[in-house]
Amino acid sequence: MSLSTGMMLDQVVLLAAVTVLGMMEQAYFSLKVIYARRKYSVSPPATTGPPEFERVFRAQANCSEYFPIFIFSLWLAGVFFSQALAAVFGVLYLYGRYLYFHGYAESAQGRLEPLYFSAKMQWALIAQSGLGVVCSLTHTYLGLDLMHSFTHLLGLTEHT
C-alpha cells in the first residue's frame, strides 16, 4: 500500500469500522429471525405466526429498511463533515437499534424509547451530511469556507 493510499484510508477507517459493525448487527438480527422461525415453527415464506415471532420479524425488517439510509448518511457525514463525529453518532445509532430490536422482541411498547433515540442519532447524521455537502458546494463554487466558520464556532480546529 502506498503512502498516499494509507493516508486516504486513515480518513475513512472509522467509517469503515462502523460499517462493519453495522453489517454484523444486521447479520445478528437475521439470525435472530431464523432462531425465532425454528422456535415458533414458522416456515418460510410465512411472515405471520405467534406475536412473539412477528415482533422479532418486524424488528429485523424495520432495522433492515433503515440500514441503507444509515450507511449513506454515515459516509456522507464522515467524508464531508467529520469522520470522528459521524463514527460516534453511527455507533450510538447502532446501539439504539440493538436496544430497539430487543425491546421490540419483548413487547411492541418496548421498541419506542430506543426508536426515538436511534431516530435522533440518524437525524444528526443527516444534518452533518447536509451541512458538510453544502459547505463543500459553497467552497467549491462560491469560494466561501463555511466549514471553517462552523468548526471555529464549535471550537473544533479541523474537519476530517
C-alpha positions as CSV (number, residue, x, y, z in Angstrom):
1,M,0.0,0.0,0.0
2,S,1.4,3.4,-0.9
3,L,1.8,6.2,1.5
4,S,-1.0,8.3,-0.2
5,T,-3.4,5.3,-0.2
6,G,-2.6,4.7,3.5
7,M,-3.3,8.4,4.3
8,M,-6.6,8.2,2.3
9,L,-7.7,5.1,4.2
10,D,-6.9,6.9,7.5
11,Q,-9.6,9.4,6.5
12,V,-12.3,6.8,6.3
13,V,-11.1,3.9,8.6
14,L,-13.6,4.9,11.4
15,L,-16.4,5.0,8.9
16,A,-15.4,1.5,7.6
17,A,-15.2,0.2,11.2
18,V,-18.8,1.4,12.0
19,T,-20.0,0.0,8.7
20,V,-18.6,-3.4,9.5
21,L,-20.2,-3.2,12.9
22,G,-23.5,-2.3,11.3
23,M,-23.2,-5.3,8.9
24,M,-22.5,-7.6,11.8
25,E,-25.5,-6.2,13.6
26,Q,-27.8,-6.8,10.6
27,A,-26.5,-10.4,10.3
28,Y,-27.2,-10.9,14.0
29,F,-30.8,-9.6,13.6
30,S,-31.3,-12.0,10.6
31,L,-30.0,-14.9,12.7
32,K,-32.5,-14.0,15.4
33,V,-35.3,-14.3,12.9
34,I,-34.0,-17.8,11.9
35,Y,-34.0,-18.8,15.5
36,A,-37.5,-17.4,16.1
37,R,-38.8,-19.3,13.0
38,R,-37.4,-22.5,14.5
39,K,-38.7,-21.8,18.0
40,Y,-42.2,-20.9,16.9
41,S,-42.4,-23.3,13.9
42,V,-42.9,-20.6,11.2
43,S,-41.6,-21.9,7.9
44,P,-40.5,-19.5,5.1
45,P,-42.1,-17.8,3.2
46,A,-44.6,-17.2,6.0
47,T,-44.2,-14.0,7.9
48,T,-47.1,-14.4,10.4
49,G,-47.3,-16.6,13.4
50,P,-47.4,-16.1,17.1
51,P,-47.0,-12.5,18.3
52,E,-43.5,-13.4,19.7
53,F,-42.3,-14.4,16.2
54,E,-44.0,-11.4,14.5
55,R,-42.3,-8.9,16.8
56,V,-38.8,-10.4,16.1
57,F,-39.6,-10.5,12.3
58,R,-40.8,-6.9,12.3
59,A,-37.9,-5.6,14.4
60,Q,-35.5,-7.2,11.9
61,A,-37.4,-5.9,8.9
62,N,-37.6,-2.4,10.3
63,C,-33.8,-2.3,11.1
64,S,-33.1,-3.6,7.5
65,E,-35.3,-0.9,6.0
66,Y,-33.4,1.9,7.6
67,F,-29.9,0.5,7.1
68,P,-29.3,2.0,3.7
69,I,-30.3,5.5,4.9
70,F,-27.9,5.0,7.9
71,I,-25.0,3.8,5.7
72,F,-25.4,6.7,3.2
73,S,-25.7,9.3,5.9
74,L,-22.8,7.9,7.9
75,W,-20.4,8.0,4.9
76,L,-21.6,11.4,3.7
77,A,-21.3,12.9,7.2
78,G,-17.9,11.3,7.6
79,V,-16.5,12.4,4.3
80,F,-17.9,15.9,4.1
81,F,-18.2,16.9,7.8
82,S,-16.3,14.9,10.4
83,Q,-15.2,11.3,10.4
84,A,-14.9,11.2,14.2
85,L,-18.4,12.8,14.8
86,A,-20.0,10.6,12.2
87,A,-18.4,7.5,13.8
88,V,-19.6,8.5,17.3
89,F,-23.2,9.1,16.1
90,G,-23.0,5.9,14.0
91,V,-22.1,3.8,17.0
92,L,-24.8,5.4,19.0
93,Y,-27.3,4.7,16.2
94,L,-26.3,1.1,16.1
95,Y,-26.6,0.8,19.9
96,G,-30.1,2.3,19.7
97,R,-31.0,-0.2,17.0
98,Y,-29.8,-3.0,19.2
99,L,-31.9,-1.8,22.1
100,Y,-34.8,-1.3,19.6
101,F,-34.6,-4.8,18.3
102,H,-34.5,-6.4,21.8
103,G,-37.2,-4.1,23.1
104,Y,-39.5,-4.9,20.2
105,A,-38.9,-8.6,20.6
106,E,-40.1,-8.3,24.2
107,S,-43.1,-6.1,23.5
108,A,-44.4,-3.6,20.9
109,Q,-44.2,-0.8,23.5
110,G,-40.5,-1.8,24.3
111,R,-39.4,-0.5,20.9
112,L,-40.5,3.1,21.4
113,E,-37.8,4.7,23.6
114,P,-34.9,3.1,21.6
115,L,-36.7,4.0,18.3
116,Y,-36.8,7.7,19.3
117,F,-33.1,7.6,20.4
118,S,-31.9,6.0,17.2
119,A,-34.0,8.4,15.1
120,K,-32.3,11.3,16.8
121,M,-28.9,9.8,16.0
122,Q,-30.0,9.3,12.4
123,W,-31.2,12.9,12.1
124,A,-27.8,14.1,13.5
125,L,-26.0,12.1,10.7
126,I,-28.4,13.5,8.1
127,A,-27.8,17.1,9.4
128,Q,-24.0,16.6,9.3
129,S,-24.3,15.2,5.8
130,G,-26.3,18.1,4.5
131,L,-24.2,20.7,6.2
132,G,-21.0,19.1,5.0
133,V,-22.2,18.9,1.4
134,V,-23.5,22.5,1.4
135,C,-20.2,23.7,2.9
136,S,-18.3,21.8,0.2
137,L,-20.5,23.2,-2.6
138,T,-20.2,26.8,-1.4
139,H,-16.4,26.4,-1.0
140,T,-16.0,24.8,-4.5
141,Y,-18.4,27.1,-6.4
142,L,-18.6,30.3,-4.4
143,G,-15.2,30.4,-2.7
144,L,-16.8,30.6,0.8
145,D,-15.3,28.5,3.5
146,L,-18.3,27.9,5.7
147,M,-16.8,24.7,7.2
148,H,-14.0,26.8,8.7
149,S,-16.6,29.1,10.2
150,F,-18.6,26.2,11.6
151,T,-15.5,24.5,13.1
152,H,-14.3,27.7,14.6
153,L,-17.8,28.4,16.1
154,L,-17.9,24.9,17.6
155,G,-14.4,25.1,18.9
156,L,-13.1,22.4,16.6
157,T,-9.7,23.0,15.0
158,E,-10.0,20.9,11.8
159,H,-12.5,18.8,9.9
160,T,-11.6,15.3,8.7
